[in-house]
Amino acid sequence: MAASAHLRIARPTNNIEALLPFYRDGLGFEVVGQFADHEGFDGIMLSFKSSGYHLEFTRAAGHDAGRAPTQDNLLVFYLPDDNSFAEAVKRMERNGFNSIASFNPYWDRCGKTFEDPDGYRIALANMTSPRHLPRGVGCLPASTKIPPELRIKGSGLWLVATLLRATAVAGQEQTGNHVDWPRWCGKVYEAGYPNFDPGGQIVVPTPVPGPPLVHVQFAPRYSLYLDSEEKGEFIVNAAFSQIHGKHWPETNTSRADKFVFSINLVDSGDPLVQNLVTINTTNNIFSFDLSLLETSLEPIQLVLYGAPEGGDPAWTATSSVFYLPEKKNGSVTRIDNLNGGLWFRNSASRHKFEPLLGYGFYSSYDGFLRNKNNSEIQQYADLGLNAITPLTIYNDSAAEFAYMDKINLKFMYNLRERYKNLTEVHDNVLAARDAESIFAYWSTDEPDGWQDPFSAPMLAYDLIRSLDPYHPVAVVLNCQNYYFAEYSAAADILMADVYPIGINSTFSKWGTACNLTHGDCGCDNCEGTVQDVPSRLDDLSLYETYLGRFPPKPKVFSPQSFHGQDYWIRDPSPAESHVMVALSLNHGAISVISWVFPTSSLLARAHGALARVITASPVVDFLLGARLKALSVKAPGTELVDAAGWIVGGKMLVCVVNGGYANVERPVEVDVGNGTVVSGVHWGSVPWKLEEGRLKVSALAGMEVSMVVVELRG
């Protein structure tokens, strides 16, 4: 019999209605079919649409089905992820179903058992198939985090199911409170309405008292691999935390600080990596043979089991990896989960992955691309810009997209105006996915600001990824702290459009104050300075830490290159633009897409000049080839001097930014550790001296940016 055969588990009952709360509400099954008086039988079928099985309960007129013949008649659901197991148990308990002692005590050690109204039992097992558990790792206790949303996958059936779900989304209300009032980021902004708590804020987790916890996480080094590659890598973390994880046991063994683990395929249980790491370390790299995987257009689910050498307690973590068939046409983009950047290949790179720091503009259709003038696109690229987000689609601009392919101008494909229309999403993805220069999709613009239903961005994301797993999906977030977890879930890349220049940060054009619970001043919860940029990027990273998210999602900064709309009284200056971009790099941005082109010729040239430097070697090799490190700065009289470093091959790129408008008239020092000499100046004209591991200068101009390369000793 074919291994792909769908399984129906059928059982008679006297009371279908009594079973429904147990299986539908408690376990979360969906009703996928039912019938009445079909040749004397009533029946109902329940399933998770993504599964290869379903349950059927039937009732025959005049027939007594009876109760379960034994206490060991049970179905077992393996939930290897601690979070999924904990939430499944909570869901049963919330719906009034408490666990019972199992007839076989094994299931009490490894999970929870529940009995349905007919006496048949369900075991929720916190483990994978026992055939391939690492030695010494037994049953796995649950933690308490909420699991990710189940997603429907598949081929044509996926689209049918998604379109049915989208019909319901169209009628859903906005998120937050007082949905019938004029709001932005959940806050009412017009006069005549009282302010209120908008809700949706990330809650700062309460630290667990006592010794630090060990938080185990893992992920593939790259978000996707191709079957033309031979080796893959995993990143394994076993960091100390006061928020996530478990306490490490006290032990006197010779390897008391070693965490022994196995990374296995969920479907087969086959191990890919078995090794150990030292606790309180991160970014440990382990290679594996990609030949152990089978190519698939869907993510391959993975589970990590691990424990101290003694085997107790045990940790689990889950992840997934794409192992895709080699792509015959067009480009491929993957995310480096170690350093956070994008890597891109197409025919122009001879199908070799290269670092891509995209730098460009959202580019208007009216006033630019509508002109159907390829020489204008060429002039845009000649500024030094290597990326573009055209505000158009293939139906309107096929020739322009073809020219972008010709000159290798990388583009992010815009779906924002139509992302709730999944038929249009479907058609546009099919049109764009084999382009030579596409590097990502922009699915949704400011869904947090518009308070869109949570499911809307996720439906678009799932559809895009099912049609094109070779390119990531980006979402622009506008709010400082409004349902970050829910809206950011629908993206591989997070874009932050922080527009602070020329705003009134305390009182809006609507005649209302701007604060944490009221108003819209054009930049949510901003102070109206360039410092709003690193503050926002730091917030996004902090929220991901609170959520326990790994790997963190790449961040793209969208600088302001405009004014107007009664929010922004002026454009940023070139110096402010350079400072905001440099600060974004120092705080984790891996690409720059500015709103909006055409802009002033002054700003177009300013961004083009900086783009020429940071998108090309050697600077891009540092920015995307290493993890950034905040550097200690001594700048008397100001806290606005910011510095970061990236180390590659015995050298460090150092980026120093004076984010203040005033000159620093006293000596400034930046700690570069074992730096010996400045070997390259790539931006700015600061006359640094390197003495005793510190870059030193007697003064630093306001709105100054400096990028230099320092040689490192040993």
SULRA-V650508 format. One record per residue. N is the residue number from 0. SS is DSSP state (hx for helix, st for strand, lp for the rest). Layout:
[[N/SS] [N/SS]]
This chain:
[[0/lp] [1/lp] [2/lp] [3/lp] [4/lp] [5/lp] [6/st] [7/st] [8/st] [9/st] [10/st] [11/st] [12/lp] [13/lp] [14/lp] [15/hx] [16/hx] [17/hx] [18/hx] [19/hx] [20/hx] [21/hx] [22/hx] [23/hx] [24/hx] [25/hx] [26/lp] [27/lp] [28/lp] [29/st] [30/st] [31/st] [32/st] [33/st] [34/st] [35/st] [36/st] [37/st] [38/lp] [39/lp] [40/st] [41/st] [42/st] [43/st] [44/st] [45/st] [46/st] [47/lp] [48/lp] [49/lp] [50/lp] [51/lp] [52/st] [53/st] [54/st] [55/st] [56/st] [57/st] [58/st] [59/st] [60/lp] [61/lp] [62/lp] [63/lp] [64/lp] [65/lp] [66/lp] [67/lp] [68/lp] [69/lp] [70/lp] [71/lp] [72/lp] [73/st] [74/st] [75/st] [76/st] [77/st] [78/lp] [79/lp] [80/lp] [81/hx] [82/hx] [83/hx] [84/hx] [85/hx] [86/hx] [87/hx] [88/hx] [89/hx] [90/hx] [91/hx] [92/hx] [93/hx] [94/lp] [95/lp] [96/lp] [97/lp] [98/lp] [99/st] [100/lp] [101/lp] [102/lp] [103/lp] [104/lp] [105/hx] [106/hx] [107/hx] [108/hx] [109/hx] [110/st] [111/st] [112/st] [113/st] [114/st] [115/lp] [116/lp] [117/lp] [118/lp] [119/lp] [120/st] [121/st] [122/st] [123/st] [124/st] [125/lp] [126/lp] [127/lp] [128/lp] [129/hx] [130/hx] [131/hx] [132/lp] [133/lp] [134/lp] [135/lp] [136/lp] [137/lp] [138/lp] [139/lp] [140/lp] [141/lp] [142/lp] [143/lp] [144/lp] [145/lp] [146/lp] [147/lp] [148/lp] [149/lp] [150/lp] [151/lp] [152/lp] [153/lp] [154/lp] [155/hx] [156/hx] [157/hx] [158/hx] [159/hx] [160/hx] [161/hx] [162/hx] [163/hx] [164/hx] [165/hx] [166/hx] [167/hx] [168/hx] [169/hx] [170/lp] [171/lp] [172/lp] [173/lp] [174/lp] [175/lp] [176/lp] [177/lp] [178/lp] [179/lp] [180/lp] [181/lp] [182/st] [183/st] [184/lp] [185/lp] [186/st] [187/st] [188/lp] [189/lp] [190/lp] [191/lp] [192/lp] [193/lp] [194/lp] [195/lp] [196/lp] [197/lp] [198/lp] [199/lp] [200/lp] [201/lp] [202/lp] [203/lp] [204/lp] [205/lp] [206/lp] [207/lp] [208/lp] [209/lp] [210/lp] [211/lp] [212/st] [213/st] [214/st] [215/st] [216/st] [217/st] [218/st] [219/st] [220/lp] [221/st] [222/lp] [223/st] [224/st] [225/st] [226/lp] [227/lp] [228/lp] [229/lp] [230/st] [231/st] [232/st] [233/st] [234/st] [235/st] [236/st] [237/st] [238/st] [239/st] [240/st] [241/lp] [242/lp] [243/lp] [244/lp] [245/st] [246/st] [247/lp] [248/lp] [249/lp] [250/lp] [251/lp] [252/lp] [253/lp] [254/lp] [255/lp] [256/lp] [257/st] [258/st] [259/st] [260/st] [261/st] [262/st] [263/st] [264/st] [265/lp] [266/lp] [267/lp] [268/lp] [269/lp] [270/st] [271/st] [272/st] [273/st] [274/st] [275/st] [276/st] [277/st] [278/lp] [279/lp] [280/st] [281/st] [282/st] [283/st] [284/st] [285/st] [286/st] [287/st] [288/st] [289/hx] [290/hx] [291/hx] [292/lp] [293/lp] [294/lp] [295/lp] [296/lp] [297/lp] [298/lp] [299/st] [300/st] [301/st] [302/st] [303/st] [304/st] [305/st] [306/st] [307/st] [308/lp] [309/lp] [310/lp] [311/lp] [312/lp] [313/st] [314/st] [315/st] [316/st] [317/st] [318/st] [319/st] [320/st] [321/st] [322/st] [323/st] [324/lp] [325/lp] [326/lp] [327/lp] [328/lp] [329/lp] [330/lp] [331/st] [332/st] [333/st] [334/st] [335/st] [336/lp] [337/lp] [338/lp] [339/lp] [340/lp] [341/st] [342/st] [343/st] [344/st] [345/lp] [346/hx] [347/hx] [348/hx] [349/lp] [350/lp] [351/lp] [352/lp] [353/st] [354/st] [355/st] [356/lp] [357/lp] [358/st] [359/st] [360/st] [361/st] [362/st] [363/lp] [364/lp] [365/lp] [366/lp] [367/lp] [368/hx] [369/hx] [370/hx] [371/lp] [372/lp] [373/hx] [374/hx] [375/hx] [376/hx] [377/hx] [378/hx] [379/hx] [380/hx] [381/hx] [382/lp] [383/lp] [384/lp] [385/lp] [386/st] [387/st] [388/st] [389/st] [390/lp] [391/lp] [392/lp] [393/hx] [394/hx] [395/hx] [396/hx] [397/hx] [398/hx] [399/hx] [400/hx] [401/hx] [402/hx] [403/hx] [404/hx] [405/hx] [406/hx] [407/lp] [408/lp] [409/st] [410/st] [411/st] [412/st] [413/st] [414/lp] [415/hx] [416/hx] [417/hx] [418/lp] [419/lp] [420/lp] [421/hx] [422/hx] [423/hx] [424/hx] [425/hx] [426/hx] [427/hx] [428/hx] [429/hx] [430/hx] [431/hx] [432/lp] [433/lp] [434/lp] [435/lp] [436/lp] [437/st] [438/st] [439/st] [440/st] [441/st] [442/st] [443/st] [444/st] [445/lp] [446/hx] [447/hx] [448/hx] [449/hx] [450/lp] [451/lp] [452/lp] [453/hx] [454/hx] [455/hx] [456/hx] [457/hx] [458/hx] [459/hx] [460/hx] [461/hx] [462/hx] [463/hx] [464/hx] [465/hx] [466/hx] [467/lp] [468/lp] [469/lp] [470/lp] [471/st] [472/st] [473/st] [474/st] [475/st] [476/st] [477/lp] [478/lp] [479/lp] [480/lp] [481/lp] [482/lp] [483/hx] [484/hx] [485/hx] [486/hx] [487/hx] [488/lp] [489/lp] [490/lp] [491/lp] [492/st] [493/st] [494/st] [495/st] [496/lp] [497/lp] [498/lp] [499/lp] [500/lp] [501/lp] [502/lp] [503/lp] [504/lp] [505/lp] [506/st] [507/lp] [508/lp] [509/lp] [510/lp] [511/lp] [512/st] [513/lp] [514/st] [515/lp] [516/lp] [517/st] [518/lp] [519/lp] [520/lp] [521/lp] [522/lp] [523/lp] [524/lp] [525/lp] [526/lp] [527/lp] [528/lp] [529/lp] [530/hx] [531/hx] [532/hx] [533/hx] [534/hx] [535/hx] [536/hx] [537/hx] [538/hx] [539/hx] [540/hx] [541/hx] [542/hx] [543/hx] [544/hx] [545/hx] [546/hx] [547/lp] [548/lp] [549/lp] [550/lp] [551/lp] [552/lp] [553/st] [554/st] [555/st] [556/st] [557/lp] [558/lp] [559/st] [560/lp] [561/lp] [562/lp] [563/st] [564/lp] [565/lp] [566/lp] [567/st] [568/lp] [569/lp] [570/lp] [571/lp] [572/lp] [573/hx] [574/hx] [575/hx] [576/hx] [577/hx] [578/hx] [579/hx] [580/hx] [581/hx] [582/hx] [583/hx] [584/hx] [585/hx] [586/lp] [587/lp] [588/st] [589/st] [590/st] [591/st] [592/st] [593/st] [594/st] [595/st] [596/st] [597/lp] [598/lp] [599/lp] [600/hx] [601/hx] [602/hx] [603/hx] [604/hx] [605/hx] [606/hx] [607/hx] [608/hx] [609/hx] [610/hx] [611/hx] [612/hx] [613/hx] [614/lp] [615/lp] [616/lp] [617/lp] [618/hx] [619/hx] [620/hx] [621/hx] [622/hx] [623/lp] [624/lp] [625/lp] [626/lp] [627/lp] [628/st] [629/st] [630/lp] [631/lp] [632/st] [633/st] [634/st] [635/lp] [636/lp] [637/lp] [638/lp] [639/lp] [640/st] [641/st] [642/st] [643/st] [644/st] [645/st] [646/st] [647/st] [648/lp] [649/lp] [650/st] [651/st] [652/st] [653/st] [654/st] [655/st] [656/st] [657/st] [658/lp] [659/lp] [660/lp] [661/lp] [662/lp] [663/st] [664/lp] [665/lp] [666/lp] [667/st] [668/st] [669/st] [670/st] [671/lp] [672/lp] [673/lp] [674/st] [675/st] [676/st] [677/st] [678/st] [679/st] [680/st] [681/st] [682/st] [683/lp] [684/lp] [685/lp] [686/lp] [687/lp] [688/st] [689/st] [690/st] [691/lp] [692/lp] [693/st] [694/st] [695/st] [696/st] [697/lp] [698/lp] [699/st] [700/lp] [701/lp] [702/lp] [703/lp] [704/st] [705/st] [706/st] [707/st] [708/st] [709/st] [710/st] [711/st] [712/lp] [713/lp]]
